[in-house]
Amino acid sequence: MPYQASIKQTVETDVLVVGGGSSGATAAIAAARQGADTLLVERYGFLGGISTQVLDTFYGFYTPGSEARKVVGGVPDDIVSALADQGKVIYRPNTYGAGQGITYDPQTLKIVWERLAEQAGVRLLYHSFVMDVLTENERITGVIVATKAGLLQINAQIVIDASGDADVAVASGVPFEFAGEQVQSLTTTFNLINVDVERAVQVKKDELHNLMAEAIASGRYNLPRREGSVHINPLPGVMVTNMTRVGNVDATDPFQLTQAEIEGRRQAQEYARFLVDYVPGYEKADMGALSHQIGVRESRRIYGDYRLSKADVLVGRKFEDAIAQCGAPIEDHHAGSDTKWQYLPDGATYDIPYRTLLPQKVDGLLVVGRCLSADHDAHASVRSMGQCMAMGQAAGTAAALGLEKNALPREVHIGELQTRLRDLGAVLD
C-alpha cells in the first residue's frame, strides 16, 4: 500500500458510510439504530449534501397523479417530523406534476440530520475525503481518508458508498457506466429574499415562461434554460429557484466541474436579474443564497447484480427483492433548453430491487443514491431524494443485519431484510 508510511492513525468500525447526503445520512442512522458501530465520512462540515444547500424539497415521498400516495417511510419520516416540530416544513405540488413535494428550511435540516445521527450513535467525521480503498480477495476492507491531520486508515466490515459519483466503488474495481453524451445537466440553485410572495405566487408556470421568452427576445438576458421553476419556502419573503442549466459536464473531472461552478453562479445572477426586472412580486428582491456546490444529477452509474431499466420504470415492474418504491416520472434535464418528462400510469409505482445496490465483482460493499445500478432513463426517475433516502435506509439495515448474521451484503436473506424494513416503517407494497 503506497500510503503506508504516511498513515497517521487507524480507526476500526463495523459500518463505514462514505458521503453524508440524503442517502448516506439515512444509511448511517439506520445502521446505528440497529446496533452497528457506524462511522460516516463527509467532505463538507455538515450532513445532507444537496438537501441542505439551497435546494429545499424532498420529492419522491408521494406518487404523482390524481391521488397522492405515500411510498417512502421509516427514517425519512423522522426527518420530516423533526422539521415539522420546528415549523419549518410545508407540503406543495410540484410545478411539473411530479408529485407532492415536502419543502423545508435547509439550514434547519442541517441540524436535524446531525441531531438524529448523533442520537442514533453515528460517529461523524467531517472535512474528510476518501483518497483510496483497501481490498482483499475481491472484498473491500477499508479506505484511506485525507484529513486536516493527515492520512487516516479506516478498516470496516461493510462499506456503503453514498458518494454520489460511486468514488469508492470505482476505486474498488466495480464496473460502471459514465453517462457520456446523455449526461443530465447541472444546476446551481439560489433563493431570493424580500419577495412579495403573495403577488409572486400568482404568476403561474406558463406566464413565467412567457416572460422568460420575452426577456430572451429582448437580447438583454442570457438565459440558456427557457423554463424552470420558482416556489415558496417555509421562511417569509423567500422564494427558491430551480432554473439554471450547465450542460455537457463530466462532474468527475475537477477542471470541468470548476468551470461548471463558475458558469452556474453566472447564470444564477442572470436569472435573478430577470426575475427582478420582469416578474411581479420580485421588484425589491435580492439574492439571498447560492448553493454551496452546483447540483450534479448524473455522473457514474455502477453495474450491479441487477440494472434498473426504463422499461421497468414505465410499466411499474415489481421485484421479489424490493427494498423501496418509486412513482416519480422520468425527468431528463438534457443539455437543451427544455426538460423531457415521461410519466408512469396514474398512481403506479415500480420497485427498487436490492440487487441494484449490490455492485458486481466486489463484496462487502453497498452502493446507494444516484450512482446505483440503473440505465440513464431509469436513473432520471429513481434519483429523487425520497428514493435516495429509502435506498440508504435499506443499505444501512442490510449492513446491520449482515453483521448480526455474519453475512456479506450479498448473502443477506431478502425476506428478513424486507421484514425489518417494514418494521422500521418502510413502504414496500
C-alpha positions in Angstrom: 0.0 0.0 0.0 1.8 3.2 -1.2 0.3 5.3 1.7 1.5 3.1 4.5 4.4 5.4 5.6 2.1 8.4 5.7 -0.8 6.9 7.7 -1.2 8.9 10.9 -4.0 6.9 12.5 -6.0 3.8 12.0 -9.7 3.5 13.0 -11.9 0.4 13.2 -15.7 0.4 12.6 -18.4 -2.1 11.7 -20.1 0.0 9.0 -18.4 2.8 7.1 -20.6 5.2 5.2 -18.8 7.4 2.7 -20.9 10.5 1.9 -23.3 12.3 4.2 -26.0 13.3 1.6 -29.6 12.2 1.9 -28.8 8.5 1.1 -25.7 8.3 3.2 -27.1 10.1 6.3 -30.1 7.9 6.2 -28.0 4.8 5.8 -25.8 5.7 8.8 -28.8 6.4 11.0 -30.5 3.2 10.1 -27.4 1.1 10.7 -26.5 2.7 14.0 -30.1 2.5 15.3 -29.8 -1.3 14.8 -26.7 -1.6 16.9 -23.9 -1.4 14.3 -20.9 0.6 15.2 -21.2 3.2 12.4 -18.8 5.9 11.1 -19.8 8.4 8.4 -17.1 10.3 6.4 -18.3 13.6 4.8 -16.2 16.1 2.8 -18.2 19.1 4.0 -18.8 20.3 7.5 -22.5 19.3 7.6 -24.8 16.4 6.7 -27.4 16.4 3.9 -25.4 17.1 0.8 -27.6 18.8 -1.8 -30.6 18.6 0.5 -29.1 21.1 2.9 -27.8 23.6 0.4 -30.4 25.9 -1.2 -32.4 23.0 -2.7 -35.2 22.7 -0.3 -37.7 20.0 -1.4 -37.9 16.2 -0.9 -39.5 14.6 -4.0 -40.5 11.0 -4.3 -42.3 10.6 -1.0 -45.6 10.7 -2.8 -46.8 9.4 -6.2 -47.9 12.0 -8.8 -51.3 11.8 -10.5 -54.9 12.2 -9.4 -54.2 11.0 -5.8 -51.0 11.4 -3.9 -50.0 8.1 -2.2 -47.1 7.9 0.2 -44.4 5.4 -0.8 -41.5 6.4 1.4 -41.4 5.9 5.2 -39.3 5.0 8.2 -36.2 7.1 9.0 -37.3 9.6 6.3 -40.5 10.2 8.3 -38.4 11.0 11.3 -36.5 13.6 9.3 -39.8 15.3 8.2 -41.3 15.1 11.7 -38.3 16.8 13.2 -38.6 19.6 10.7 -42.4 19.9 11.3 -41.7 20.1 15.1 -39.8 23.3 14.4 -42.4 24.7 12.0 -40.0 24.5 9.1 -41.8 22.3 6.6 -44.7 22.7 4.1 -46.3 20.4 1.5 -46.8 21.7 -2.1 -47.4 20.2 -5.5 -44.5 20.0 -8.0 -44.6 22.6 -10.8 -44.4 19.9 -13.5 -46.7 17.3 -11.9 -44.0 15.1 -10.4 -46.0 14.6 -7.2 -46.4 16.4 -3.9 -43.1 17.8 -2.5 -42.1 18.4 1.0 -40.4 21.8 1.2 -38.3 22.8 4.2 -35.7 25.2 5.5 -32.3 23.8 4.5 -30.5 25.4 7.5 -32.8 23.7 10.0 -32.4 20.4 8.1 -28.6 20.5 8.7 -29.3 20.4 12.4 -32.0 17.8 12.1 -29.8 15.4 10.2 -26.9 15.9 12.6 -29.1 15.5 15.7 -30.7 12.3 14.5 -27.3 10.9 13.6 -25.8 11.7 17.0 -28.9 10.3 18.8 -28.5 7.0 16.9 -24.9 6.8 17.8 -23.3 7.6 14.5 -19.7 8.7 14.7 -19.2 11.7 12.3 -16.0 12.7 10.6 -16.3 15.9 8.6 -13.9 17.7 6.3 -12.5 14.4 5.2 -12.1 13.0 1.7 -11.7 9.3 0.6 -8.5 9.0 -1.4 -8.3 5.3 -1.9 -9.7 1.9 -0.9 -8.3 -1.2 0.7 -9.3 -4.6 -0.8 -8.5 -8.2 -0.1 -9.7 -11.2 -2.3 -12.3 -9.0 -4.1 -13.7 -7.7 -0.8 -13.4 -4.1 0.3 -11.9 -3.9 3.8 -11.5 -0.1 4.3 -10.5 3.2 2.9 -7.7 5.8 3.1 -9.1 9.3 4.0 -7.4 12.7 3.7 -8.0 14.8 6.8 -6.5 18.1 8.2 -4.3 15.9 10.4 -3.0 13.8 7.6 -4.0 10.4 6.1 -6.3 8.2 8.1 -6.9 4.5 7.5 -10.4 3.2 8.3 -11.0 -0.5 8.5 -14.6 -1.6 8.1 -16.6 -4.8 7.9 -19.1 -3.3 5.5 -18.7 -0.1 3.4 -21.7 1.9 2.0 -20.8 4.1 -1.0 -23.0 7.2 -0.8 -20.5 9.4 -2.6 -22.9 10.3 -5.4 -20.2 9.6 -8.0 -19.5 6.0 -7.0 -16.0 7.0 -6.0 -15.5 4.1 -3.6 -17.0 1.5 -5.9 -14.9 2.6 -8.9 -11.7 2.7 -6.9 -12.6 -0.9 -5.8 -12.8 -2.1 -9.3 -16.6 -2.2 -9.7 -17.6 -1.9 -13.4 -19.5 1.3 -14.1 -21.0 3.4 -16.9 -20.4 7.1 -17.3 -23.4 9.0 -18.6 -21.4 10.3 -21.6 -23.2 12.4 -24.2 -26.6 11.8 -22.5 -25.4 13.2 -19.1 -28.0 15.3 -17.4 -27.3 19.0 -16.9 -26.1 20.5 -13.6 -28.0 23.2 -11.7 -26.9 26.0 -9.3 -29.9 26.7 -7.1 -30.5 30.0 -5.4 -33.1 31.8 -3.3 -34.4 35.3 -3.4 -35.3 37.3 -0.3 -37.5 40.3 0.2 -40.1 38.9 -2.2 -43.7 39.9 -2.2 -44.7 36.3 -2.0 -48.5 37.0 -2.2 -48.0 38.6 -5.6 -45.2 36.2 -6.8 -47.3 33.0 -6.3 -50.0 34.5 -8.6 -47.5 34.1 -11.5 -48.2 30.6 -12.9 -45.7 28.4 -14.8 -46.8 29.3 -18.3 -46.8 33.1 -17.6 -43.4 32.8 -16.1 -42.1 31.0 -19.1 -43.7 33.6 -21.4 -42.0 36.4 -19.5 -38.7 34.5 -19.8 -39.2 34.2 -23.6 -39.9 37.9 -23.8 -36.7 38.7 -21.8 -34.6 36.4 -24.1 -36.1 38.0 -27.2 -35.1 41.4 -25.9 -31.4 40.4 -26.3 -30.6 41.8 -22.9 -30.7 38.4 -21.0 -28.7 35.2 -21.4 -31.0 32.5 -20.1 -30.0 29.1 -21.5 -32.9 27.2 -20.0 -36.2 28.6 -21.2 -38.3 27.1 -18.4 -37.7 26.2 -14.8 -39.5 26.9 -11.5 -39.6 29.2 -8.5 -41.5 28.2 -5.4 -42.4 29.1 -1.9 -40.4 28.2 1.2 -41.4 28.0 4.9 -39.5 31.2 5.5 -41.4 34.5 4.9 -40.4 36.6 1.9 -38.3 33.8 0.4 -38.7 32.1 -3.0 -36.4 29.3 -4.2 -35.5 28.6 -7.8 -34.6 25.7 -10.0 -33.7 27.4 -13.2 -30.0 27.4 -14.2 -28.6 24.8 -16.6 -25.0 23.8 -17.3 -24.8 21.1 -19.8 -22.3 18.5 -21.1 -20.1 18.3 -18.0 -18.2 15.4 -16.7 -18.7 16.1 -12.9 -15.8 13.7 -12.1 -13.3 15.9 -13.9 -12.3 18.6 -11.4 -11.4 21.1 -14.2 -14.8 20.7 -15.9 -16.5 20.8 -12.5 -14.7 24.0 -11.6 -15.9 25.8 -14.8 -19.4 24.5 -14.2 -19.4 26.1 -10.7 -18.4 29.4 -12.2 -20.9 29.2 -15.0 -23.7 28.1 -12.6 -23.2 31.2 -10.5 -23.1 33.4 -13.5 -26.4 32.0 -14.7 -27.9 32.4 -11.2 -27.2 36.1 -11.2 -28.7 36.4 -14.6 -31.9 34.6 -13.8 -32.2 36.6 -10.6 -31.9 39.8 -12.6 -34.6 38.6 -14.9 -37.0 37.8 -12.0 -36.5 41.3 -10.5 -36.9 43.1 -13.8 -39.8 41.1 -15.3 -41.8 39.2 -12.8 -44.4 40.7 -10.4 -43.6 40.4 -6.8 -39.8 40.4 -7.2 -39.2 44.1 -7.7 -37.4 44.6 -4.4 -35.9 41.1 -4.2 -32.2 40.3 -3.7 -30.4 37.0 -4.0 -30.2 35.5 -0.5 -28.1 32.4 -1.0 -26.4 30.3 -3.7 -25.9 26.5 -3.3 -22.6 25.6 -1.8 -22.0 23.3 -4.8 -23.6 23.0 -8.2 -26.2 20.3 -8.2 -25.0 17.2 -10.1 -27.8 14.9 -11.3 -25.7 12.2 -13.0 -22.1 11.1 -13.5 -21.2 7.4 -12.9 -23.7 4.6 -12.5 -22.4 1.2 -11.3 -23.2 -2.2 -12.8 -24.9 -4.2 -10.1 -26.4 -7.6 -9.8 -29.5 -6.1 -11.5 -29.7 -3.0 -13.7 -33.0 -1.0 -13.4 -34.3 -0.1 -16.8 -36.5 2.4 -18.5 -39.0 -0.4 -19.2 -39.0 -1.4 -15.6 -40.0 2.2 -14.7 -42.7 2.8 -17.2 -44.5 -0.5 -16.7 -44.3 -0.3 -12.9 -42.4 -3.5 -12.6 -42.4 -5.4 -9.3 -39.5 -7.4 -7.9 -39.2 -10.1 -5.3 -36.2 -8.3 -3.7 -37.9 -4.9 -3.4 -36.5 -2.6 -0.8 -38.3 0.6 -1.8 -40.9 2.0 -4.2 -40.9 4.9 -6.7 -43.6 6.6 -8.7 -41.6 9.6 -9.9 -41.6 10.3 -13.7 -38.5 10.1 -15.9 -37.2 13.7 -15.6 -34.5 14.2 -18.1 -32.6 17.5 -17.8 -30.7 17.2 -21.1 -28.4 19.9 -22.4 -31.2 21.6 -24.4 -33.5 24.5 -23.3 -36.3 22.2 -22.1 -36.8 19.1 -19.9 -38.2 15.8 -21.1 -40.8 14.1 -18.9 -42.3 10.6 -19.1 -44.9 9.5 -16.6 -45.9 6.2 -15.2 -49.6 5.3 -15.4 -51.7 7.3 -12.9 -50.9 6.1 -9.3 -48.5 3.4 -10.4 -45.1 2.7 -8.8 -42.2 0.4 -9.5 -40.0 -1.4 -7.1 -36.3 -0.7 -6.5 -34.6 -4.1 -6.3 -32.0 -4.8 -3.6 -29.7 -6.1 -6.3 -29.3 -2.6 -7.8 -27.4 -1.7 -4.6 -25.0 -4.7 -4.9 -22.0 -3.9 -7.1 -20.6 -6.6 -9.4 -17.1 -8.1 -8.6 -16.7 -6.6 -5.1 -18.0 -8.0 -1.8 -18.6 -6.1 1.5 -19.9 -3.0 -0.4 -23.3 -1.5 -1.0 -23.9 1.5 -3.3 -26.8 3.9 -2.7 -28.1 7.2 -4.1 -27.7 8.4 -7.6 -24.9 6.0 -8.5 -27.0 2.9 -8.1 -27.2 0.3 -10.9 -29.7 1.8 -13.5 -29.7 3.0 -17.1 -29.9 6.6 -18.0 -33.7 6.9 -18.2 -34.5 4.8 -15.1 -31.9 6.9 -13.2 -33.7 10.0 -14.2 -36.7 8.8 -12.1 -35.1 6.9 -9.2 -32.7 9.7 -8.2 -35.3 11.6 -6.3 -34.3 12.4 -2.8 -37.1 10.4 -1.2 -35.9 7.3 -3.0 -32.2 8.0 -2.2 -33.3 8.1 1.5 -35.2 4.8 1.1 -32.2 3.2 -0.5 -29.9 4.4 2.3 -32.3 3.0 4.9 -32.3 -0.3 3.1 -28.5 -0.4 2.8 -27.9 0.6 6.5 -30.4 -2.1 7.5 -28.8 -4.7 5.3 -25.4 -3.9 6.7 -26.6 -4.2 10.3 -28.5 -7.5 9.5 -25.4 -8.9 7.8 -23.2 -8.1 10.8 -25.7 -9.9 13.1 -25.7 -13.0 10.8 -22.0 -12.8 9.9 -23.1 -12.4 6.3 -21.9 -10.2 3.5 -24.5 -7.9 1.9 -25.0 -10.2 -1.0 -25.7 -13.1 1.4 -28.4 -11.2 3.4 -31.7 -13.0 3.3 -34.1 -10.8 1.4 -37.2 -11.9 3.3 -35.5 -11.0 6.7 -34.4 -7.6 5.2 -37.9 -6.8 4.0 -39.4 -7.7 7.3 -37.0 -5.5 9.2 -37.6 -2.6 6.7 -41.4 -2.9 7.2 -40.9 -2.9 11.0 -39.0 0.4 10.6 -41.8 1.9 8.6 -40.6 1.4 5.0 -43.3 1.2 2.4 -42.7 -1.9 0.2 -46.2 -2.6 -1.1 
